[in-house]
Amino acid sequence: MLKLDLSSKYLILYSTFAGFITAWAISGLLVIVDIISQTPIGTFFAVIGTSLGFYDPAISQYIGFALHIATGTVAGNIFGQVSSFWNKLFPYNFKRGVTYGIIAGISLW
């Protein structure tokens, strides 16, 4: 069985945090899309919440937003775990980390 060393634990922590930050950034972009398209702010998140059975617009918006943030955070964590065991994905510098993070995000989308 493979043993995680300290650098692998930090990689998983940083990847999780990067997924969290990215989910917030994309949420901001979705709000900008709502402003440009002149729909109520948070429409994307409300659609997610409504599709899960939460029909109150305010609650469905918060549920959708929370799930969006949770999904980004979990995706970052999974990427960190996979890259700690698969050396070809290991982001050993900033440029490689950003590049692989973008590729992982687009592939998940």
All heavy atoms as an XYZ file, in Angstrom:
844
protein
N       0.843     -1.170      0.000
C       0.000      0.000      0.000
C       0.893      1.241      0.000
O       1.890      1.298      0.696
C      -0.907     -0.010      1.221
C      -1.772      1.236      1.320
S      -2.665      1.329      2.843
C      -4.232      0.786      2.295
N       0.506      2.238     -0.783
C       1.274      3.473     -0.861
C       1.027      4.324      0.369
O      -0.077      4.391      0.890
C       0.889      4.259     -2.112
C       1.223      3.590     -3.433
C       0.628      4.392     -4.569
C       2.722      3.495     -3.593
N       2.082      4.980      0.835
C       1.964      5.847      1.998
C       2.106      7.295      1.557
O       3.037      7.638      0.828
C       3.050      5.498      3.014
C       2.959      6.303      4.285
C       4.018      5.897      5.259
C       3.935      6.780      6.478
N       5.013      6.486      7.410
N       1.173      8.144      1.989
C       1.245      9.562      1.662
C       2.279     10.236      2.552
O       2.281     10.061      3.754
C      -0.107     10.237      1.875
C      -1.221      9.839      0.936
C      -2.516     10.503      1.364
C      -0.885     10.249     -0.463
N       3.157     10.999      1.948
C       4.100     11.765      2.743
C       3.520     13.155      2.984
O       2.410     13.469      2.582
C       5.471     11.826      2.079
C       5.432     12.472      0.707
O       4.325     12.653      0.173
O       6.506     12.776      0.175
N       4.284     14.007      3.668
C       3.797     15.325      4.038
C       3.499     16.191      2.822
O       2.502     16.915      2.800
C       4.829     16.019      4.942
C       4.382     17.309      5.597
C       3.162     17.063      6.470
C       5.512     17.889      6.424
N       4.338     16.100      1.766
C       4.091     16.914      0.582
C       2.802     16.505     -0.126
O       2.107     17.345     -0.685
C       5.275     16.822     -0.383
O       5.421     15.510     -0.872
N       2.454     15.225     -0.082
C       1.206     14.770     -0.690
C       0.004     15.303      0.081
O      -1.011     15.664     -0.508
C       1.152     13.248     -0.731
O       2.149     12.746     -1.573
N       0.130     15.370      1.388
C      -0.965     15.923      2.193
C      -1.162     17.395      1.875
O      -2.294     17.875      1.784
C      -0.689     15.722      3.677
C      -0.769     14.279      4.100
C      -0.460     14.117      5.555
C      -0.462     12.652      5.941
N      -0.101     12.450      7.336
N      -0.065     18.119      1.709
C      -0.175     19.526      1.346
C      -0.744     19.682     -0.062
O      -1.510     20.607     -0.324
C       1.172     20.234      1.441
C       1.556     20.576      2.858
C       2.762     20.152      3.379
C       0.713     21.328      3.668
C       3.121     20.466      4.676
C       1.063     21.649      4.958
C       2.268     21.213      5.464
O       2.613     21.529      6.739
N      -0.376     18.798     -0.968
C      -0.919     18.841     -2.328
C      -2.428     18.678     -2.300
O      -3.156     19.421     -2.961
C      -0.284     17.749     -3.197
C      -0.923     17.563     -4.572
C      -0.653     18.770     -5.450
C      -0.414     16.302     -5.214
N      -2.918     17.739     -1.523
C      -4.358     17.523     -1.418
C      -5.027     18.735     -0.783
O      -6.080     19.193     -1.241
C      -4.655     16.230     -0.637
C      -4.160     15.018     -1.428
C      -6.141     16.096     -0.329
C      -4.183     13.720     -0.661
N      -4.416     19.303      0.239
C      -4.965     20.490      0.894
C      -5.013     21.676     -0.072
O      -6.040     22.355     -0.183
C      -4.136     20.849      2.126
C      -4.572     22.105      2.869
C      -5.910     21.870      3.552
C      -3.519     22.504      3.877
N      -3.928     21.911     -0.786
C      -3.879     23.030     -1.737
C      -4.852     22.822     -2.897
O      -5.471     23.769     -3.358
C      -2.464     23.229     -2.274
C      -1.478     23.693     -1.238
C      -0.142     23.327     -1.322
C      -1.857     24.497     -0.179
C       0.775     23.746     -0.380
C      -0.951     24.916      0.759
C       0.369     24.542      0.665
O       1.261     24.962      1.601
N      -4.970     21.594     -3.365
C      -5.898     21.315     -4.459
C      -7.345     21.525     -4.014
O      -8.160     22.060     -4.770
C      -5.728     19.881     -4.955
O      -4.445     19.696     -5.480
N      -7.655     21.127     -2.793
C      -8.996     21.353     -2.256
C      -9.286     22.835     -2.158
O     -10.360     23.309     -2.552
C      -9.133     20.688     -0.875
O      -8.823     19.307     -0.989
C     -10.529     20.856     -0.314
N      -8.324     23.602     -1.648
C      -8.490     25.043     -1.525
C      -8.603     25.705     -2.896
O      -9.403     26.626     -3.087
C      -7.327     25.632     -0.730
C      -7.505     27.070     -0.365
C      -8.573     27.483      0.405
C      -6.603     28.017     -0.804
C      -8.747     28.813      0.737
C      -6.756     29.345     -0.481
C      -7.836     29.750      0.294
N      -7.847     25.220     -3.869
C      -7.925     25.762     -5.224
C      -9.295     25.491     -5.840
O      -9.858     26.347     -6.521
C      -6.828     25.160     -6.105
N      -9.851     24.318     -5.600
C     -11.196     24.019     -6.085
C     -12.236     24.922     -5.450
O     -13.173     25.383     -6.105
N     -12.069     25.222     -4.165
C     -12.977     26.122     -3.450
C     -12.913     27.532     -4.038
O     -13.948     28.146     -4.332
C     -12.603     26.136     -1.964
C     -13.440     27.051     -1.131
C     -14.727     26.701     -0.774
C     -12.932     28.259     -0.681
C     -15.502     27.536      0.015
C     -13.694     29.105      0.093
C     -14.987     28.748      0.450
N     -11.706     28.038     -4.241
C     -11.530     29.381     -4.807
C     -12.087     29.446     -6.227
O     -12.754     30.416     -6.609
C     -10.049     29.784     -4.778
C      -9.596     29.995     -3.350
C      -9.799     31.045     -5.605
C      -8.106     30.203     -3.203
N     -11.828     28.433     -7.003
C     -12.303     28.411     -8.385
C     -13.829     28.367     -8.447
O     -14.438     29.030     -9.291
C     -11.704     27.208     -9.126
O     -10.287     27.284     -9.044
C     -12.122     27.186    -10.574
N     -14.440     27.612     -7.555
C     -15.906     27.561     -7.531
C     -16.488     28.938     -7.212
O     -17.485     29.356     -7.799
C     -16.385     26.527     -6.520
N     -15.856     29.669     -6.303
C     -16.299     31.031     -6.002
C     -16.113     31.940     -7.218
O     -16.978     32.772     -7.522
C     -15.538     31.603     -4.815
C     -16.186     31.287     -3.511
C     -15.920     30.228     -2.699
C     -17.227     32.018     -2.874
N     -16.724     30.255     -1.608
C     -17.540     31.362     -1.682
C     -17.932     33.173     -3.204
C     -18.518     31.807     -0.810
C     -18.906     33.621     -2.331
C     -19.193     32.946     -1.154
N     -14.990     31.809     -7.908
C     -14.732     32.651     -9.082
C     -15.756     32.380    -10.181
O     -16.280     33.313    -10.808
C     -13.316     32.415     -9.598
N     -16.050     31.126    -10.427
C     -17.033     30.786    -11.453
C     -18.421     31.272    -11.032
O     -19.215     31.709    -11.871
C     -17.012     29.273    -11.743
C     -15.691     28.918    -12.427
C     -18.191     28.847    -12.603
C     -15.459     27.451    -12.597
N     -18.710     31.230     -9.729
C     -19.986     31.763     -9.247
C     -20.097     33.249     -9.557
O     -21.169     33.734     -9.944
C     -20.120     31.535     -7.741
O     -20.125     30.170     -7.450
N     -19.002     33.971     -9.390
C     -19.000     35.383     -9.748
C     -19.242     35.603    -11.233
O     -19.977     36.519    -11.625
N     -18.639     34.773    -12.049
C     -18.874     34.877    -13.493
C     -20.329     34.574    -13.846
O     -20.900     35.197    -14.739
C     -17.938     33.933    -14.250
C     -16.450     34.288    -14.200
C     -15.631     33.188    -14.858
C     -16.208     35.619    -14.872
N     -20.931     33.625    -13.148
C     -22.339     33.307    -13.395
C     -23.245     34.470    -13.001
O     -24.270     34.717    -13.649
C     -22.738     32.033    -12.654
C     -22.129     30.750    -13.201
C     -22.376     29.590    -12.248
C     -22.673     30.446    -14.576
N     -22.877     35.190    -11.955
C     -23.643     36.382    -11.574
C     -23.502     37.460    -12.648
O     -24.474     38.145    -12.985
C     -23.193     36.895    -10.189
C     -23.764     38.272     -9.895
C     -23.605     35.913     -9.106
N     -22.317     37.609    -13.202
C     -22.115     38.579    -14.287
C     -22.962     38.207    -15.503
O     -23.547     39.073    -16.151
C     -20.621     38.685    -14.641
C     -19.859     39.343    -13.500
C     -20.412     39.463    -15.934
C     -18.357     39.316    -13.646
N     -23.055     36.916    -15.804
C     -23.908     36.469    -16.908
C     -25.368     36.825    -16.626
O     -26.092     37.254    -17.525
C     -23.738     34.947    -17.157
C     -24.809     34.409    -18.078
C     -22.360     34.658    -17.706
N     -25.795     36.665    -15.371
C     -27.164     37.042    -15.014
C     -27.394     38.536    -15.193
O     -28.459     38.956    -15.662
C     -27.467     36.651    -13.566
C     -27.669     35.165    -13.387
O     -27.967     34.489    -14.389
O     -27.529     34.690    -12.242
N     -26.414     39.344    -14.841
C     -26.547     40.794    -14.997
C     -26.617     41.165    -16.473
O     -27.466     41.968    -16.883
C     -25.383     41.523    -14.291
C     -25.511     41.352    -12.779
C     -25.353     42.997    -14.667
C     -24.294     41.815    -11.999
N     -25.754     40.575    -17.269
C     -25.729     40.888    -18.705
C     -27.019     40.436    -19.386
O     -27.579     41.146    -20.219
C     -24.497     40.260    -19.382
C     -23.231     40.956    -18.894
C     -24.603     40.316    -20.897
C     -21.949     40.291    -19.334
N     -27.507     39.263    -19.028
C     -28.723     38.740    -19.668
C     -30.000     39.290    -19.040
O     -31.087     38.933    -19.467
C     -28.725     37.218    -19.620
O     -28.809     36.781    -18.281
N     -29.857     40.130    -18.028
C     -30.966     40.787    -17.341
C     -31.958     39.790    -16.734
O     -33.161     40.013    -16.742
C     -31.675     41.765    -18.276
C     -30.781     42.891    -18.725
C     -31.475     43.827    -19.698
O     -32.561     43.557    -20.182
N     -30.826     44.949    -19.976
N     -31.425     38.694    -16.229
C     -32.233     37.759    -15.452
C     -31.955     38.031    -13.979
O     -30.950     38.673    -13.646
C     -31.868     36.302    -15.798
O     -30.477     36.097    -15.543
C     -32.187     35.986    -17.244
N     -32.808     37.575    -13.084
C     -32.536     37.789    -11.661
C     -31.212     37.143    -11.250
O     -30.868     36.047    -11.722
C     -33.712     37.104    -10.962
C     -34.786     37.057    -11.982
C     -34.102     36.951    -13.308
N     -30.483     37.837    -10.395
C     -29.177     37.327     -9.969
C     -29.376     36.024     -9.202
O     -30.197     35.937     -8.293
C     -28.448     38.376     -9.114
C     -28.105     39.582     -9.985
C     -27.201     37.787     -8.482
C     -27.463     40.720     -9.247
N     -28.623     35.020     -9.582
C     -28.705     33.709     -8.951
C     -29.629     32.747     -9.665
O     -29.962     31.692     -9.121
N     -30.010     33.067    -10.871
C     -30.927     32.204    -11.616
C     -30.329     30.817    -11.842
O     -31.013     29.798    -11.705
C     -31.302     32.848    -12.961
O     -31.909     34.110    -12.709
C     -32.244     31.977    -13.756
N     -29.055     30.771    -12.173
C     -28.392     29.477    -12.395
C     -28.487     28.600    -11.152
O     -28.829     27.418    -11.241
C     -26.931     29.704    -12.776
C     -26.127     28.448    -12.906
C     -26.206     27.670    -14.046
C     -25.280     28.037    -11.884
C     -25.475     26.511    -14.173
C     -24.538     26.882    -11.999
C     -24.632     26.115    -13.145
N     -28.208     29.184    -10.004
C     -28.247     28.413     -8.757
C     -29.670     28.029     -8.389
O     -29.919     26.952     -7.857
C     -27.585     29.206     -7.635
C     -26.182     29.610     -7.957
C     -25.834     30.942     -8.024
C     -25.211     28.667     -8.206
C     -24.547     31.324     -8.325
C     -23.919     29.026     -8.516
C     -23.590     30.362     -8.576
N     -30.629     28.917     -8.677
C     -32.034     28.609     -8.399
C     -32.516     27.444     -9.249
O     -33.310     26.614     -8.786
C     -32.905     29.842     -8.634
N     -32.031     27.360    -10.482
C     -32.409     26.239    -11.351
C     -31.869     24.926    -10.771
O     -32.568     23.902    -10.774
C     -31.896     26.472    -12.789
C     -32.006     25.221    -13.630
C     -32.643     27.621    -13.425
N     -30.667     24.959    -10.252
C     -30.102     23.745     -9.635
C     -30.948     23.327     -8.438
O     -31.314     22.164     -8.290
C     -28.635     23.978     -9.214
C     -27.753     24.174    -10.431
C     -28.128     22.801     -8.370
C     -26.338     24.592    -10.088
N     -31.263     24.288     -7.565
C     -32.064     23.969     -6.383
C     -33.471     23.518     -6.721
O     -34.002     22.582     -6.116
N     -34.078     24.164     -7.709
C     -35.435     23.790     -8.116
C     -35.462     22.394     -8.716
O     -36.395     21.626     -8.483
C     -35.988     24.813     -9.126
O     -35.958     26.114     -8.537
C     -37.415     24.482     -9.515
N     -34.426     22.052     -9.468
C     -34.387     20.711    -10.070
C     -34.237     19.617     -9.015
O     -34.540     18.456     -9.282
C     -33.257     20.617    -11.090
O     -32.011     20.692    -10.451
N     -33.790     20.002     -7.819
C     -33.666     19.030     -6.732
C     -34.896     19.001     -5.832
O     -34.916     18.294     -4.827
C     -32.423     19.337     -5.904
C     -31.104     19.153     -6.641
C     -29.948     19.640     -5.788
C     -30.910     17.704     -7.018
N     -35.913     19.807     -6.171
C     -37.165     19.746     -5.425
C     -37.377     20.872     -4.435
O     -38.339     20.849     -3.687
N     -36.508     21.860     -4.400
C     -36.682     23.009     -3.523
C     -37.344     24.119     -4.333
O     -36.690     24.789     -5.122
C     -35.330     23.474     -2.962
C     -34.657     22.447     -2.120
C     -33.712     21.597     -2.670
C     -34.973     22.311     -0.785
C     -33.090     20.632     -1.899
C     -34.363     21.353     -0.003
C     -33.418     20.507     -0.561
N     -38.642     24.322     -4.116
C     -39.405     25.208     -4.988
C     -39.476     26.644     -4.498
O     -39.923     27.511     -5.221
C     -40.804     24.644     -5.222
C     -40.742     23.317     -5.932
C     -41.101     22.144     -5.296
C     -40.280     23.239     -7.247
C     -41.012     20.927     -5.952
C     -40.196     22.030     -7.909
C     -40.561     20.879     -7.253
O     -40.471     19.680     -7.899
N     -39.054     26.924     -3.283
C     -38.980     28.302     -2.826
C     -37.770     28.952     -3.501
O     -36.653     28.443     -3.405
C     -38.820     28.339     -1.304
C     -38.769     29.742     -0.755
O     -39.277     30.668     -1.411
O     -38.213     29.917      0.356
N     -37.955     30.072     -4.208
C     -36.841     30.649     -4.983
C     -35.607     30.995     -4.148
O     -34.483     30.767     -4.589
C     -37.447     31.908     -5.602
C     -38.907     31.680     -5.610
C     -39.198     30.804     -4.431
N     -35.810     31.524     -2.949
C     -34.655     31.897     -2.128
C     -33.902     30.660     -1.646
O     -32.673     30.600     -1.718
C     -35.101     32.735     -0.936
N     -34.629     29.671     -1.168
C     -33.988     28.458     -0.662
C     -33.312     27.697     -1.802
O     -32.185     27.211     -1.644
C     -35.007     27.569      0.072
C     -35.464     28.271      1.354
C     -34.413     26.207      0.388
C     -36.552     27.558      2.098
N     -33.990     27.603     -2.938
C     -33.392     26.865     -4.059
C     -32.116     27.543     -4.540
O     -31.164     26.867     -4.932
C     -34.396     26.730     -5.208
O     -34.697     27.977     -5.771
N     -32.075     28.865     -4.467
C     -30.870     29.590     -4.873
C     -29.707     29.276     -3.932
O     -28.585     29.023     -4.373
C     -31.170     31.080     -4.867
C     -30.080     31.939     -5.399
C     -30.514     33.390     -5.451
O     -31.536     33.767     -4.890
N     -29.743     34.200     -6.129
N     -29.969     29.258     -2.636
C     -28.912     28.951     -1.667
C     -28.455     27.504     -1.753
O     -27.263     27.211     -1.632
C     -29.367     29.286     -0.245
C     -29.533     30.758     -0.006
C     -30.690     31.272      0.547
C     -28.525     31.660     -0.351
C     -30.850     32.632      0.760
C     -28.675     33.016     -0.145
C     -29.834     33.493      0.413
O     -29.981     34.837      0.623
N     -29.404     26.603     -1.949
C     -29.050     25.185     -2.107
C     -28.177     24.994     -3.345
O     -27.149     24.305     -3.306
C     -30.315     24.308     -2.195
C     -31.108     24.350     -0.894
C     -29.984     22.880     -2.589
C     -30.443     23.685      0.272
N     -28.563     25.604     -4.451
C     -27.783     25.498     -5.683
C     -26.392     26.079     -5.528
O     -25.409     25.504     -6.000
N     -26.292     27.230     -4.848
C     -24.983     27.845     -4.624
C     -24.113     26.961     -3.744
O     -22.929     26.747     -4.042
C     -25.156     29.225     -3.990
C     -23.862     29.905     -3.676
C     -23.060     30.395     -4.693
C     -23.433     30.050     -2.371
C     -21.860     31.017     -4.416
C     -22.245     30.670     -2.080
C     -21.456     31.159     -3.106
N     -24.682     26.440     -2.661
C     -23.914     25.571     -1.763
C     -23.431     24.317     -2.483
O     -22.284     23.884     -2.290
C     -24.765     25.196     -0.553
N     -24.279     23.743     -3.314
C     -23.870     22.552     -4.066
C     -22.794     22.880     -5.093
O     -21.900     22.067     -5.337
C     -25.071     21.909     -4.737
C     -26.035     21.189     -3.800
C     -27.264     20.725     -4.554
C     -25.344     20.030     -3.126
N     -22.862     24.070     -5.676
C     -21.837     24.485     -6.639
C     -20.481     24.630     -5.948
O     -19.464     24.146     -6.456
C     -22.257     25.798     -7.300
C     -21.356     26.231     -8.390
N     -20.353     27.152     -8.213
C     -21.289     25.858     -9.686
C     -19.727     27.325     -9.359
N     -20.260     26.550    -10.267
N     -20.461     25.251     -4.787
C     -19.215     25.411     -4.031
C     -18.698     24.048     -3.563
O     -17.495     23.753     -3.654
C     -19.425     26.364     -2.838
C     -19.830     27.760     -3.321
C     -18.180     26.430     -1.962
C     -18.806     28.459     -4.176
N     -19.609     23.209     -3.072
C     -19.198     21.876     -2.606
C     -18.633     21.038     -3.745
O     -17.631     20.331     -3.566
C     -20.381     21.159     -1.962
N     -19.242     21.122     -4.913
C     -18.758     20.355     -6.061
C     -17.351     20.793     -6.459
O     -16.488     19.959     -6.723
C     -19.715     20.518     -7.258
O     -21.000     20.061     -6.867
C     -19.226     19.734     -8.453
N     -17.106     22.104     -6.504
C     -15.767     22.599     -6.838
C     -14.731     22.180     -5.818
O     -13.603     21.803     -6.165
N     -15.107     22.219     -4.545
C     -14.183     21.838     -3.483
C     -13.849     20.350     -3.549
O     -12.684     19.953     -3.454
C     -14.784     22.192     -2.111
O     -15.127     23.587     -2.106
C     -13.820     21.906     -0.988
N     -14.865     19.535     -3.735
C     -14.648     18.081     -3.829
C     -13.851     17.732     -5.086
O     -12.972     16.865     -5.051
C     -15.998     17.330     -3.781
C     -15.833     15.867     -4.138
C     -16.620     17.476     -2.406
N     -14.121     18.427     -6.187
C     -13.374     18.171     -7.417
C     -11.893     18.495     -7.229
O     -11.025     17.740     -7.699
C     -13.946     18.984     -8.571
N     -11.593     19.589     -6.555
C     -10.195     19.917     -6.269
C      -9.542     18.872     -5.385
O      -8.386     18.487     -5.591
N     -10.272     18.376     -4.404
C      -9.743     17.352     -3.514
C      -9.454     16.065     -4.271
O      -8.392     15.449     -4.093
C     -10.742     17.090     -2.384
C     -10.219     16.109     -1.369
O     -10.087     14.925     -1.664
N      -9.932     16.601     -0.189
N     -10.374     15.662     -5.120
C     -10.168     14.431     -5.899
C      -8.975     14.582     -6.832
O      -8.166     13.662     -6.971
C     -11.451     14.052     -6.659
C     -12.513     13.610     -5.668
C     -11.182     12.968     -7.693
C     -13.883     13.412     -6.266
N      -8.842     15.763     -7.465
C      -7.681     15.982     -8.326
C      -6.387     15.882     -7.518
O      -5.408     15.287     -7.973
C      -7.758     17.351     -9.003
C      -6.538     17.657     -9.825
C      -6.347     17.066    -11.053
C      -5.565     18.522     -9.347
C      -5.217     17.329    -11.799
C      -4.438     18.798    -10.086
C      -4.260     18.193    -11.320
N      -6.368     16.441     -6.311
C      -5.178     16.346     -5.472
C      -4.846     14.913     -5.097
O      -3.683     14.514     -5.085
N      -5.868     14.130     -4.793
C      -5.630     12.727     -4.442
C      -5.105     11.933     -5.626
O      -4.168     11.136     -5.487
C      -6.918     12.103     -3.915
C      -7.338     12.643     -2.578
C      -8.617     12.015     -2.094
O      -8.915     10.858     -2.407
N      -9.393     12.760     -1.330
N      -5.712     12.142     -6.785
C      -5.271     11.410     -7.975
C      -3.852     11.806     -8.353
O      -3.012     10.957     -8.663
C      -6.247     11.638     -9.153
C      -5.680     11.114    -10.450
C      -7.588     10.991     -8.857
N      -3.553     13.108     -8.312
C      -2.219     13.556     -8.725
C      -1.138     13.182     -7.718
O       0.032     13.121     -8.078
C      -2.213     15.065     -8.969
O      -2.480     15.753     -7.778
N      -1.520     12.902     -6.473
C      -0.502     12.465     -5.523
C      -0.071     11.020     -5.784
O       1.026     10.625     -5.402
C      -0.997     12.621     -4.082
O      -2.046     11.730     -3.825
N      -0.916     10.236     -6.440
C      -0.569      8.858     -6.757
C      -0.126      8.661     -8.198
O       0.523      7.683     -8.524
C      -1.753      7.925     -6.471
C      -2.038      7.788     -5.012
C      -3.174      8.337     -4.467
C      -1.157      7.127     -4.177
C      -3.442      8.216     -3.121
C      -1.410      6.999     -2.829
C      -2.557      7.551     -2.304
N      -0.492      9.575     -9.068
C      -0.131      9.486    -10.479
C       0.826     10.623    -10.780
O       0.420     11.767    -10.947
C      -1.378      9.568    -11.340
C      -1.194      9.200    -12.765
C      -0.124      8.598    -13.341
C      -2.130      9.422    -13.821
N      -0.326      8.424    -14.682
C      -1.558      8.921    -15.001
C      -3.392      9.977    -13.875
C      -2.206      8.980    -16.210
C      -4.034     10.033    -15.088
C      -3.444      9.530    -16.248
N       2.097     10.318    -10.871
C       3.145     11.339    -10.951
C       3.070     12.221    -12.192
O       3.564     13.345    -12.179
C       4.525     10.687    -10.863
C       4.777     10.111     -9.496
O       4.210     10.574     -8.511
N       5.617      9.101     -9.427
N       2.468     11.743    -13.260
C       2.364     12.569    -14.462
C       1.438     13.771    -14.257
O       1.535     14.754    -14.974
C       1.880     11.739    -15.642
C       2.900     10.746    -16.126
C       2.411     10.024    -17.353
C       3.481      9.053    -17.828
N       3.114      8.403    -19.074
N       0.539     13.691    -13.306
C      -0.372     14.802    -13.021
C       0.127     15.709    -11.902
O      -0.520     16.694    -11.588
C      -1.753     14.261    -12.628
C      -2.586     13.641    -13.721
C      -3.903     13.147    -13.149
C      -2.845     14.637    -14.828
N       1.251     15.378    -11.290
C       1.734     16.137    -10.137
C       2.098     17.564    -10.553
O       2.952     17.767    -11.411
C       2.954     15.445     -9.526
C       3.297     15.976     -8.171
C       2.679     15.467     -7.056
C       4.224     16.991     -8.016
C       2.990     15.948     -5.803
C       4.537     17.478     -6.773
C       3.923     16.954     -5.656
N       1.440     18.569     -9.980
C       1.729     19.969    -10.353
C       2.941     20.499     -9.583
O       2.809     21.096     -8.523
C       0.449     20.697     -9.960
C      -0.108     19.889     -8.846
C       0.300     18.474     -9.101
N       4.124     20.294    -10.115
C       5.337     20.652     -9.397
C       5.699     22.127     -9.477
O       6.613     22.580     -8.802
C       6.524     19.796     -9.861
C       6.754     19.801    -11.347
C       7.457     20.827    -11.957
C       6.262     18.773    -12.136
C       7.663     20.831    -13.325
C       6.460     18.772    -13.494
C       7.167     19.801    -14.075
O       7.357     19.805    -15.426
N       5.003     22.912    -10.290
C       5.197     24.364    -10.287
C       3.857     25.048    -10.546
O       2.854     24.407    -10.830
C       6.264     24.809    -11.297
C       5.899     24.486    -12.732
O       4.749     24.293    -13.084
N       6.913     24.416    -13.586
N       3.837     26.359    -10.436
C       2.600     27.124    -10.530
C       1.951     26.987    -11.903
O       0.743     26.752    -12.007
C       2.878     28.595    -10.218
C       1.660     29.462    -10.252
C       0.756     29.436     -9.208
C       1.417     30.292    -11.324
C      -0.379     30.218     -9.235
C       0.286     31.081    -11.370
C      -0.612     31.045    -10.313
N       2.741     27.126    -12.952
C       2.194     27.079    -14.307
C       1.552     25.724    -14.597
O       0.455     25.641    -15.145
C       3.297     27.376    -15.325
C       2.822     27.396    -16.753
C       3.957     27.721    -17.709
C       3.487     27.680    -19.148
N       4.568     27.914    -20.087
N       2.232     24.671    -14.219
C       1.693     23.325    -14.443
C       0.439     23.088    -13.600
O      -0.518     22.472    -14.057
C       2.766     22.299    -14.103
C       2.377     20.889    -14.434
C       3.565     19.972    -14.158
N       3.178     18.593    -14.196
C       3.595     17.730    -15.103
N       4.425     18.131    -16.040
N       3.209     16.484    -15.071
N       0.431     23.608    -12.377
C      -0.742     23.465    -11.523
C      -1.962     24.162    -12.100
O      -3.063     23.617    -12.099
N      -1.763     25.381    -12.592
C      -2.878     26.124    -13.190
C      -3.355     25.431    -14.468
O      -4.561     25.281    -14.691
C      -2.470     27.592    -13.461
C      -3.503     28.290    -14.312
C      -2.268     28.331    -12.157
N      -2.418     24.995    -15.281
C      -2.786     24.323    -16.526
C      -3.582     23.054    -16.253
O      -4.648     22.842    -16.851
C      -1.524     23.978    -17.343
O      -0.795     25.174    -17.588
C      -1.892     23.316    -18.656
N      -3.092     22.211    -15.356
C      -3.808     20.972    -15.058
C      -5.117     21.243    -14.333
O      -6.087     20.501    -14.498
C      -2.933     20.021    -14.259
C      -1.903     19.314    -15.098
C      -0.935     18.517    -14.525
C      -1.898     19.404    -16.475
C       0.002     17.864    -15.281
C      -0.962     18.758    -17.244
C      -0.021     17.978    -16.639
O       0.907     17.328    -17.396
N      -5.175     22.292    -13.524
C      -6.426     22.664    -12.870
C      -7.477     23.090    -13.876
O      -8.658     22.720    -13.755
N      -7.074     23.858    -14.871
C      -8.014     24.269    -15.914
C      -8.489     23.066    -16.719
O      -9.673     22.934    -17.025
C      -7.373     25.339    -16.819
C      -7.226     26.649    -16.054
C      -8.187     25.547    -18.093
C      -6.420     27.707    -16.790
N      -7.564     22.168    -17.049
C      -7.939     20.967    -17.809
C      -8.910     20.116    -16.994
O      -9.925     19.630    -17.526
C      -6.688     20.166    -18.208
C      -5.888     20.936    -19.260
C      -7.073     18.781    -18.725
C      -4.518     20.360    -19.537
N      -8.646     19.965    -15.703
C      -9.549     19.174    -14.849
C     -10.916     19.841    -14.739
O     -11.955     19.160    -14.815
C      -8.946     18.986    -13.456
N     -10.936     21.154    -14.596
C     -12.205     21.862    -14.501
C     -13.032     21.773    -15.773
O     -14.251     21.539    -15.719
N     -12.392     21.940    -16.904
C     -13.111     21.846    -18.180
C     -13.609     20.417    -18.408
O     -14.725     20.220    -18.884
C     -12.230     22.341    -19.335
C     -12.057     23.872    -19.239
C     -12.825     21.971    -20.684
C     -11.057     24.447    -20.211
N     -12.800     19.440    -18.056
C     -13.234     18.055    -18.255
C     -14.398     17.699    -17.329
O     -15.276     16.939    -17.721
C     -12.067     17.093    -18.072
O     -11.623     17.123    -16.735
N     -14.433     18.259    -16.138
C     -15.560     18.013    -15.246
C     -16.816     18.733    -15.731
O     -17.932     18.255    -15.536
C     -15.234     18.473    -13.826
C     -14.293     17.569    -13.069
C     -13.881     18.212    -11.760
C     -14.959     16.230    -12.810
N     -16.632     19.874    -16.342
C     -17.770     20.645    -16.819
C     -18.444     19.903    -17.951
O     -19.608     19.733    -18.051
C     -17.300     22.024    -17.260
C     -18.390     22.890    -17.768
C     -19.572     23.205    -17.156
C     -18.411     23.561    -19.027
N     -20.299     24.044    -17.946
C     -19.618     24.282    -19.103
C     -17.516     23.635    -20.087
C     -19.944     25.058    -20.189
C     -17.845     24.419    -21.159
C     -19.054     25.118    -21.210
